[in-house]
Amino acid sequence: VRAAQRARATARAGAEELDGELVVAAQMGLGTRQLPGALSALRRRFPRLEVTVFEEANPTELERLARRGVVDLVLMAGSCDGGPYVGHHLGDEEFVVVMSPEHAQLAGERVELRVLERRAWIRFDHDSALDGVLRDVLRDNAMAPATVARVSQTATAVRWAAQGLGVTLVPTSAVPPGFEHLTRPVHPAVSLPTVAAVRPRTGPAEPALLEFLRQETWHHIGFSVSGSETAHNWVAPPSVTNSIPVL
C-alpha cells in the first residue's frame, strides 16, 4: 500500500459525510479486544469512512510503515519520542500465562514465574516484539526453559497451550474468548505501556478513533493486583518496545 495510491480521509460538507481511508497499524497482540469496539464507534460516527488495519509482529515493520507515510495511527507498546507522531498513553497491558486445564498453577490467583522454568514454552518468531518481551523476562528472572514450538500468531499460541503442548505468555487482550479461565497473571507482574501514536494536524477521523480507544478498558483487564505485587512489576525496557522514528 502506498500513501500516494490511497485517498486520505476527506471531509465533505460536514464531518458526518467524511469519506476516504484511515490506515491503522497495531503491534500484534495489543488492542485485540479494544480495537473492534473503537472501530465500531468510529463507523457509527463516520459510516462512509473505510479503515484498513495492519497487524504487525515485527517492530521493524511498524517502523517501515511509518517511514513510508502509510499509517495514520499506530497502536504500539513503548514510546514514539522524537518522530512525526504524537503519542497518547492509553493504559498498561498486563501479560498472562496460558496453561492447560489440568495445570496445578490454575488453583492460584497468580503464578510465580520460577515455577514454570521446567515447563516447555510456546514462543513467538525471533523478530516478534512479543518474543522480545518473553526473552527479557526470562533473562531478568535467570530462567532458561525449553522451547517446544515457535508460532507467529497469539491465538495459535493460546490454543496450543490450552491443549497441553506447553505454556505461553501473551497480552491479556490477546486471549480469545473462552480461554480466560486458563490464564493467570504472573509474579513478578509483566506489563507494557500501550500507546496510540497519531500524526499531528490530521482530519477528524484520527482524533475520533483516539477518543474511542481511550474509552475502552486497558488497565489489567480481568485481574486485581495487590500493592505488594505492583511494587515488583516488570515493565518492558526500550529493547523490547517500539519507537516511531524521526523521518
ROBA-908066 format. One record per residue (C-alpha): residue in one letter; x, y, z. Coordinates in pm, whole numbers. Layout:
N
@type a xx X yy Y zz Z
...
//
This chain:
247
@type v xx 0 yy 0 zz 0
@type r xx 140 yy 340 zz -93
@type a xx 27 yy 668 zz 54
@type a xx 6 yy 813 zz -297
@type q xx -225 yy 533 zz -406
@type r xx -489 yy 576 zz -142
@type a xx -724 yy 863 zz -71
@type r xx -673 yy 1040 zz 257
@type a xx -984 yy 1081 zz 468
@type t xx -1155 yy 1393 zz 337
@type a xx -1436 yy 1600 zz 485
@type r xx -1727 yy 1697 zz 263
@type a xx -1990 yy 1948 zz 369
@type g xx -1985 yy 1821 zz 727
@type a xx -1798 yy 1575 zz 947
@type e xx -2081 yy 1321 zz 917
@type e xx -2003 yy 1284 zz 545
@type l xx -1635 yy 1205 zz 599
@type d xx -1513 yy 953 zz 345
@type g xx -1180 yy 809 zz 231
@type e xx -947 yy 566 zz 404
@type l xx -796 yy 560 zz 751
@type v xx -494 yy 332 zz 796
@type v xx -416 yy 186 zz 1138
@type a xx -116 yy -29 zz 1233
@type a xx -125 yy -237 zz 1551
@type q xx 151 yy -431 zz 1719
@type m xx 40 yy -794 zz 1723
@type g xx -135 yy -886 zz 2046
@type l xx -217 yy -530 zz 2150
@type g xx -570 yy -393 zz 2131
@type t xx -720 yy -722 zz 2015
@type r xx -1026 yy -669 zz 2232
@type q xx -1031 yy -290 zz 2232
@type l xx -997 yy -213 zz 1861
@type p xx -1327 yy -371 zz 1747
@type g xx -1530 yy -159 zz 1990
@type a xx -1344 yy 159 zz 1899
@type l xx -1376 yy 91 zz 1525
@type s xx -1747 yy 17 zz 1561
@type a xx -1798 yy 352 zz 1733
@type l xx -1593 yy 522 zz 1459
@type r xx -1812 yy 366 zz 1191
@type r xx -2127 yy 490 zz 1362
@type r xx -1987 yy 842 zz 1355
@type f xx -1841 yy 824 zz 1002
@type p xx -2032 yy 550 zz 814
@type r xx -1862 yy 623 zz 480
@type l xx -1508 yy 600 zz 616
@type e xx -1308 yy 286 zz 531
@type v xx -1048 yy 158 zz 777
@type t xx -751 yy -63 zz 690
@type v xx -571 yy -232 zz 980
@type f xx -222 yy -382 zz 961
@type e xx -133 yy -618 zz 1246
@type e xx 244 yy -648 zz 1267
@type a xx 455 yy -869 zz 1492
@type n xx 786 yy -712 zz 1395
@type p xx 864 yy -363 zz 1533
@type t xx 1084 yy -302 zz 1228
@type e xx 782 yy -346 zz 1002
@type l xx 584 yy -93 zz 1205
@type e xx 874 yy 146 zz 1164
@type r xx 884 yy 81 zz 789
@type l xx 514 yy 159 zz 752
@type a xx 565 yy 481 zz 944
@type r xx 863 yy 584 zz 730
@type r xx 659 yy 528 zz 414
@type g xx 385 yy 755 zz 543
@type v xx 127 yy 478 zz 512
@type v xx -7 yy 487 zz 867
@type d xx -241 yy 742 zz 1023
@type l xx -248 yy 586 zz 1372
@type v xx -14 yy 331 zz 1530
@type l xx -114 yy 119 zz 1830
@type m xx 208 yy 9 zz 1993
@type a xx 395 yy -74 zz 2309
@type g xx 651 yy 179 zz 2422
@type s xx 712 yy 535 zz 2312
@type c xx 719 yy 746 zz 1997
@type d xx 969 yy 1008 zz 2109
@type g xx 1120 yy 1239 zz 1853
@type g xx 914 yy 1139 zz 1549
@type p xx 635 yy 1299 zz 1349
@type y xx 375 yy 1112 zz 1555
@type v xx 229 yy 1231 zz 1886
@type g xx 198 yy 956 zz 2147
@type h xx -105 yy 915 zz 2374
@type h xx -79 yy 669 zz 2664
@type l xx -392 yy 452 zz 2673
@type g xx -300 yy 230 zz 2966
@type d xx -83 yy -64 zz 3065
@type e xx -134 yy -405 zz 2910
@type e xx -68 yy -685 zz 3157
@type f xx 64 yy -1018 zz 3032
@type v xx -76 yy -1353 zz 3141
@type v xx 49 yy -1709 zz 3119
@type v xx -175 yy -1961 zz 2943
@type m xx -183 yy -2321 zz 3068
@type s xx -371 yy -2645 zz 3005
@type p xx -685 yy -2719 zz 3213
@type e xx -512 yy -2973 zz 3438
@type h xx -226 yy -2739 zz 3531
@type a xx -192 yy -2716 zz 3911
@type q xx -97 yy -2347 zz 3899
@type l xx -451 yy -2256 zz 3790
@type a xx -556 yy -2301 zz 4153
@type g xx -387 yy -1973 zz 4248
@type e xx -456 yy -1612 zz 4155
@type r xx -103 yy -1559 zz 4024
@type v xx 175 yy -1783 zz 3902
@type e xx 534 yy -1749 zz 4014
@type l xx 746 yy -1736 zz 3701
@type r xx 1016 yy -1954 zz 3854
@type v xx 765 yy -2238 zz 3895
@type l xx 734 yy -2254 zz 3516
@type e xx 1106 yy -2291 zz 3444
@type r xx 1082 yy -2666 zz 3386
@type r xx 781 yy -2632 zz 3160
@type a xx 814 yy -2628 zz 2783
@type w xx 729 yy -2287 zz 2636
@type i xx 545 yy -2191 zz 2321
@type r xx 720 yy -1883 zz 2191
@type f xx 690 yy -1640 zz 1901
@type d xx 906 yy -1572 zz 1597
@type h xx 1252 yy -1443 zz 1684
@type d xx 1185 yy -1097 zz 1539
@type s xx 849 yy -1059 zz 1714
@type a xx 811 yy -790 zz 1981
@type l xx 623 yy -1044 zz 2193
@type d xx 918 yy -1282 zz 2188
@type g xx 1137 yy -989 zz 2288
@type v xx 921 yy -940 zz 2596
@type l xx 948 yy -1306 zz 2696
@type r xx 1320 yy -1316 zz 2620
@type d xx 1388 yy -1026 zz 2856
@type v xx 1155 yy -1160 zz 3124
@type l xx 1332 yy -1497 zz 3121
@type r xx 1672 yy -1329 zz 3132
@type d xx 1575 yy -1099 zz 3419
@type n xx 1449 yy -1395 zz 3619
@type a xx 1752 yy -1615 zz 3536
@type m xx 1535 yy -1871 zz 3358
@type a xx 1627 yy -2087 zz 3059
@type p xx 1326 yy -2310 zz 2984
@type a xx 1296 yy -2533 zz 2679
@type t xx 1114 yy -2405 zz 2371
@type v xx 868 yy -2660 zz 2232
@type a xx 746 yy -2450 zz 1938
@type r xx 754 yy -2103 zz 1783
@type v xx 444 yy -1953 zz 1623
@type s xx 354 yy -1627 zz 1453
@type q xx 4 yy -1571 zz 1594
@type t xx -108 yy -1517 zz 1954
@type a xx -430 yy -1714 zz 1901
@type t xx -228 yy -2018 zz 1794
@type a xx -3 yy -1992 zz 2099
@type v xx -304 yy -1971 zz 2331
@type r xx -483 yy -2268 zz 2174
@type w xx -175 yy -2488 zz 2174
@type a xx -104 yy -2402 zz 2537
@type a xx -465 yy -2487 zz 2624
@type q xx -418 yy -2826 zz 2455
@type g xx -116 yy -2904 zz 2673
@type l xx 175 yy -2852 zz 2434
@type g xx 339 yy -2603 zz 2669
@type v xx 281 yy -2269 zz 2838
@type t xx 290 yy -1926 zz 2676
@type l xx 292 yy -1560 zz 2777
@type v xx 62 yy -1317 zz 2594
@type p xx -105 yy -978 zz 2648
@type t xx -435 yy -1013 zz 2832
@type s xx -637 yy -864 zz 2547
@type a xx -492 yy -1120 zz 2304
@type v xx -659 yy -1412 zz 2483
@type p xx -952 yy -1532 zz 2267
@type p xx -1295 yy -1557 zz 2433
@type g xx -1344 yy -1891 zz 2603
@type f xx -982 yy -1929 zz 2716
@type e xx -977 yy -1677 zz 3001
@type h xx -1016 yy -1947 zz 3267
@type l xx -682 yy -2096 zz 3154
@type t xx -487 yy -1776 zz 3215
@type r xx -321 yy -1630 zz 3520
@type p xx -111 yy -1315 zz 3567
@type v xx 246 yy -1383 zz 3671
@type h xx 466 yy -1271 zz 3957
@type p xx 671 yy -1059 zz 3915
@type a xx 399 yy -894 zz 3707
@type v xx 472 yy -823 zz 3340
@type s xx 317 yy -523 zz 3169
@type l xx 366 yy -294 zz 2871
@type p xx 254 yy 68 zz 2827
@type t xx 12 yy 86 zz 2535
@type v xx 40 yy 399 zz 2321
@type a xx -164 yy 533 zz 2031
@type a xx 67 yy 736 zz 1807
@type v xx -116 yy 982 zz 1582
@type r xx 5 yy 1217 zz 1314
@type p xx -32 yy 1583 zz 1414
@type r xx -263 yy 1817 zz 1222
@type t xx -485 yy 1536 zz 1096
@type g xx -850 yy 1535 zz 999
@type p xx -1141 yy 1446 zz 1230
@type a xx -1110 yy 1067 zz 1194
@type e xx -782 yy 1018 zz 1384
@type p xx -877 yy 1214 zz 1699
@type a xx -1218 yy 1046 zz 1696
@type l xx -1062 yy 698 zz 1690
@type l xx -819 yy 804 zz 1962
@type e xx -1108 yy 914 zz 2182
@type f xx -1293 yy 586 zz 2125
@type l xx -977 yy 391 zz 2211
@type r xx -948 yy 587 zz 2534
@type q xx -1300 yy 481 zz 2626
@type e xx -1200 yy 114 zz 2611
@type t xx -1063 yy -75 zz 2912
@type w xx -683 yy -108 zz 2913
@type h xx -572 yy -145 zz 3274
@type h xx -508 yy -501 zz 3395
@type i xx -815 yy -650 zz 3232
@type g xx -990 yy -904 zz 3449
@type f xx -733 yy -919 zz 3730
@type s xx -670 yy -741 zz 4057
@type v xx -315 yy -668 zz 4167
@type s xx -221 yy -621 zz 4530
@type g xx 8 yy -342 zz 4639
@type s xx 290 yy -580 zz 4724
@type e xx 287 yy -717 zz 4372
@type t xx 274 yy -388 zz 4188
@type a xx 596 yy -293 zz 4362
@type h xx 769 yy -569 zz 4166
@type n xx 616 yy -513 zz 3824
@type w xx 834 yy -588 zz 3524
@type v xx 793 yy -316 zz 3262
@type a xx 942 yy -367 zz 2919
@type p xx 1274 yy -186 zz 2868
@type p xx 1343 yy 5 zz 2545
@type s xx 1493 yy -307 zz 2388
@type v xx 1152 yy -471 zz 2354
@type t xx 933 yy -166 zz 2290
@type n xx 882 yy 36 zz 1978
@type s xx 976 yy 389 zz 1889
@type i xx 840 yy 572 zz 1587
@type p xx 1147 yy 722 zz 1418
@type v xx 1225 yy 1075 zz 1314
@type l xx 1154 yy 1099 zz 942
//
